[in-house]
Amino acid sequence: MKPSSRARNLSIRTRLTLIIIGLALGCLVVGFAVVGLRQIDSLRAQRLRSMSTLADVVGDSSVPGLAFADRDDTAEVLARLRRFSDIEVAVVFDAEGKPFASYHREGSTIDVGAAAPLAEGARPVRAVRDAISVVRLPIDYQGEHYGTVELISSNAALAAEIRALVLTLVAIAAALVLAAIVVAWFLQRRITRPILQLADVARQITEGGTPSLRAASGQPGEIATLAAGFNAMLEELEAREREVMRSRDTLRAVIDASPVAIIGVDAERKVTLWSERASAYFGTPGSEAVGQPIAGVARDPALDGVWTPWPGPVERKEVELESGRMLAISIAAVPDGGAVVMAADITEERHAAHALAERAAQLQRAQKMDVVGRLAGGVAHDFNNLLTVILASCQMLARRAATRPELQGYVDNIQSAA
């Protein structure tokens, strides 16, 4: 797990503890760093002041020797520096910048040649370096320049003092860190206890509790404001839940009262809504249908081609179930990948339409027979008129053809045909 992910998963107690400890550590580090640096600078400055005072004493004591060119007297003055264990090298230069007398502690690794004189009128030198401290001062008396004195001391004692100071600061810082941890633990408990109480109320609500639960608001300050706001939110949530319940009950009553079966399915074709009319059409109770694939709860051979493949955005199909019921099924897709299925019983409509079609066919046949009868009657009437004329004419022709036997056969044929 990434550090950022672990940080996000920390509890509020741990976060508060870390924040308090972090702030305390930051303040301690900055404070002790400032104090430590100032103390170290103070120790170094004190070291340089002590060496400057000692160099002034050596310089003043060396004036007679420099004035009378008495090297032994100046060397005796420098030899008194043996009492100062940290002085490694001391050199007195004359006014011309030439070494006049020197002191070198036995066993010291610092070369006397490292010392250098000051030019007349030059500024004194006071410096603390890595392993040594150097003080270089002019030797002046009553306005006359006699030379230069330089002291070089080891920083071992100074380093020991600095180490002791650092150890002391570290010990104090460690004690303060422990105190900060204890204080942070008590503070986070005091801060997080009411917040965790609010979280416990929220947890109870999410686990099935009612929004009628309320958080205790006995804490002062911002926590009380937070608890009051939380309780106001719970009251609003309770009111909205009641409104949602009423709306849901109303919607459910409308769906169950609808003459059309309404079924909701998700993207996986599992039932999310199953109306009472759907139970009546497909024979599956809503308690068993919800959460199941629609093909498993709306079972009928005629529906195999309806549920698979899944239709497009809007599709209407008419099917006849094994029970003889005829349904008009409309499927409308929804943006989340699911669909709303509506099934209307059109059995009576189809039977009425079939009966109407039968009656229309019978009426059409009757109308055809009437037309045929009328046509036949008209044709027969006209034909009878023609036959009457033909028979009358044939009878007259037969009387005249009685004297002509060769024509009698034709007359007989005409009468037979008429």
N, C-alpha and C positions, 0 to 999 in steps of 0.2 A: 504494500500500500504506500502511496506517495505521502511525503510529510504533510503536504497541504490537505490531503484527504484525512489523515490522522488528526490534524488540528481541527478540521470541521466536525469530526466525530467526538471531540472531547465534550464532557458534560459541562454544564454551566458552573458547577462547583469548582471543577478543575481549572476552567478558564479564569474564574475570578481569583483563585489561589495563585495561578501563574501570573496573572496581571499584577496582583498586589506584590508578589515576590519580585517580579521583574522590575516594577517601579522602585521598590525598596533597594534592590540590587543596583539599579541604575543610579539612584541618588547616592548610595554608598560608594559606588565606584568613582563617580564624579567627585563627591566630597572628599573621599580619602585620597584620590589622586591629587586634588588641589592641595589638601593639607600636607600630604607626603612630599609633593614637589616644593611647597613653601618651606617645609621643615628641612628638606635636603639643602635647598638654597640657603636657608638660615645657618645650617651647620657649615656649609662651605664658606659663607661670608664670615662667620665667627672664626673659622680656621684662618682665613686670610687676615682678619683683624688681629688675631693673636700673633701671627707671623710678622705682620707689619709693626706691631708694638715691639716685638723682639728685635726686628731689623732696625728700628729707630734707636733702641738701646745700644745695639752693637755699633751702629753708625756713630752715635754720640760718643761712645767709649773709644772709638777708633780715631777720633779727630786728633788727639795729641800725637799718636803714633804717626799719622799721615803728615801732621804739621812738622814734626821733627824727623821724619823719615826713619822712624823706629819700628822696624818690622817685627821685632821680638815682642814689643808691647802689644801690637795689633794681633799677633798670633796668640798671645796669652789671652786676649779678650775673646778670640774665636774659640780657644780651647775650652772656655767655660760652657760652650754649647753642648758639651758631653752630657750635661744634666738633662737635656731635652732629647729623649730617645727617638723622636721622629725626625729630627734635623739630620739630614744626610750629608749635605754639602753647604758650606758657607765660604764666600769669597769676598774680599775687599779689594776694590780697584782704586788706583790713585787718580788724580785729576786728569792724567793723560790717557786713562783707560787701560793701563797696564796692571796685571795682577800684583797686588802688594802683599797680601797674606791670605791663606786659605785654611779651611778645616774640612776634613773628609773622614766621616765615621768609618771605623774599621769594619770591614765586611760589606760595605755598601757597594752596590753595582753601578751607581751613578758616577759618571766621570766629572772631575772638576772642570774639564774643558767645556762642559755644557753651559757653564755660566758665561755671561757677557755683560760688559759695562753699559751704563747709560751715558748718552751724550749730554753735555751741559745744557740744561734747559729742557731736556726731554721729560716726558710724563712718566711717572712711576709705573711699574708693571706688577700687577697682582692677578694671578691666574691659577685655577685648579684644573689640572690635566688628568689623564687617565690614572696614572700611578703616582704622580708627584704634584706638589703645589709649589709655585714659584713666586717669590716676592723680590722685586728689584727696586731699591730706593736710592735716591741721591744722598750724599753726605754733604750737607751744607751747614755752615756755622757763621753767624753774624754776616750773612750776605755773601760769603765766600764759598766757592765750590771746592771740596777737598777730594771727592771721588764718588764711588758707588759701592753699596753693599748688596749682596744677593744671597738669599737663603733658599735652599731647595730641601723640602721635607717629603717624607713618604706619606702616602694617603692611606696607609694600612689602618691607622687608628680612626681616620675619618670614615673609611669603608666599614669598619666594625660598628661605628656609631650609626651609620646609615642602615646597615643590616639589622641592628637592634631596633631602629625606628620602624623599618619595614615589617619586621616580625611582630612588633607591638601593634602596628596598624592592622596587620592581617588577623591577629588574634581578636582585636576589637571588632573588626569587620565580621569575622566568623560568628562571634557572639551576637552581633546585631542581626546577622542573617538568620540565625536560629530564632532570635526574638521576632524577626519579621515573619518567619514561617508560622510561628505560633499565633501571632496577631492575625496573619492572613487566614489561618484556619478558622479562628473565632469570627473574623469579619465575614468570611464567605458563608459560614453557617447562619450568621445573623441576617445576611442579605438574602441568601437563597432559600431559607426556610419558608417564608411566605410565598416566594415565587414557586417553589416546589409544591406548596399546597394548592396554588392555582393550577399547576400542571396536573396534580392528582385529580382535581375536579374535572379538568378537561379530559383526562384519561378515562375517568368513570363514565363521562358522557359518550366518548367514542366507543367504549366497550358495551354500550347498551343502556347506559343510564339516561335519565330524562333531563332535559334542559332546566327542570325546576330546581336542580342543585344550585347552591350558591357558595361563593368563596367567602371565608371569614375576612372581615375588613377591620380588624382591631389594630393593625400596624399603623404607625404614624407616617406622615410625609408621603413620598412618592409611591410607596407600596400600597398605602390606603387608596391613593388615586387610581393605581393600577387595578386594585381589587374592585373598586367601584365601577371602573370602566369595564372590567371583565364581567361583573354581575349585570351591568346594563346590556352588554353584548349577549349574555345568556337569556335575559328577558326578551330581547329582540329575536334571538334564535328560537325561543319557545313560541313566541307569537307567529313567527314565520313557519315554524313546523306545524302549528295548528292550521294555518292557512293552507299549507301544502297538503296536509292530510284531508282538509275539506275539499280542496281542488281535486285531489287524487280520487277521493270517494265519489265526487260528482262525475269525474271523467269515467271512472269505472262503471258507475251506474248507467251513464249514457252509452258506453260501449256494450255493456251486457244487454241493454234494452234495444239496441240497434237490430233491425231485421236482417242485417248483413253480418256474417261471421267476420271478425277482425282478428288477424294474427300478426304479431310482430316477430321478426327474426333478425338475428345479428349477422355479422359478416361470415360466421362459421355455419350459418343456416340452422342455428339453434333457436328454439322458441323463447321469446322474451315476454310475449303477451298472448293470452289465449282467452277469447271471450266465451260467454255461455253459449252463444249461438254456434261457435266452433265445436264445443263439446257435443251439442245436439247433432251437428252434421257428421262429425267424424267419430263420435262415440268414445272419445278420450277425455277424462276430466282434466280441468286446468292444472290441478296439483301434480298430475303425472306428466302433463305436456310441457310445462315450463322447464327450460334447461335441456330438453331433448331435441335431437334433430327433427326437423319438420317432416322429413320423409318417413320417420319412424312412428310419429303420432298421428299423422294424416295418411293412413294406409288405405290404398285402393288401387287395383290394377289400372284404372283409368287415370290415376294421378302420376304414374311413373314418368310420363313425358312432360309433366308440369314442373316438378321439382328439379329434374335433371334433363338437359343442362339448365343452369340458372338463366332466367330470361333477361332481357335488356331493361332499360329504364322503366318502361311502362308496357305491359302486355296483358291481353285479355284472352282467355281461353274458356270454351264451354265443354264440359265433360259430363258423362252420365255414369254415376256410381253403380256398383253391383246391386245396391238396394233399389235402384230405379230412380233415385233422386238425381235431378239434373242441376248442375251448378255452373254459374258464370263466375269464373275466377279472374280477378284483376290483381296484378302484382306491380307495385311501384317501388323502385329502388330509392334508397335514401343515401345521403352523402357518406355516411360512415361505413358503407359496404353492405349494410343490411337491407331489409325490404319490409314493406307493409303489404300483407295479403288480405284481400277482401273477397269473400265468397258469398254470392247471392243465390238463393234457391229460385230457380226459374222453371221448376217442374210444372206447376199449374199454368204458367204462361205458355210453356211449350205445348201442354195438353190442350189448352184453349185455342192456341194457334192451329194445332193439328185439327181440332174439331171444326174450327172456322174454315180451314182449307177444305175439309171433307164436304161441308155444307156448300161452299162455293162451287166445288166440283159437281155436286148433285144439281145445284141450280143451273150450272152451265149446261149439264146434260139435258135437263128438262127444257131449257131454252132451245137447245139444238133440236130436240124432238118436236117442239111446237113449231119451230121454223120449218122443219122437214114436213110436218103434217100440213101446214098451210101451203107450202110449195106443192106438195103432192095433190092437195085438194084443188088448187088452181090449175095445175097441169091436167088433172083428170077432167075438170069441168071443160077446159078448152078442148081436150081430146074428144070428149063425148060430143061436143058440138060438131067437131069435124066428122066423127063417125056417123052421127045422125044424118048429116048431109050426104056422106058417102053411101050409106045404106038406102036412103031415099032415092038417090040417083040410081043406085044399082037396081032397086025394084022397078023403077020406070024403064031402065035399060032392059031388064029381063022381059017385060011385057012386049017391048018392041022387038026383041031378039027371038021371040017365040017362033017366028016364021023363018028364022035363020039359024039353023042348028050349029053352024061353024062358030057362031059367037057365044053360044050358050056356055061353053067351057070357061071362057074368060069371066063371064058374069058370075059363075059359081065360085071361081077363085077369089074374086073381089069380095063377095059376101062372106066367104069362109075367113078371109083375113080380117075383115071388119068385125 
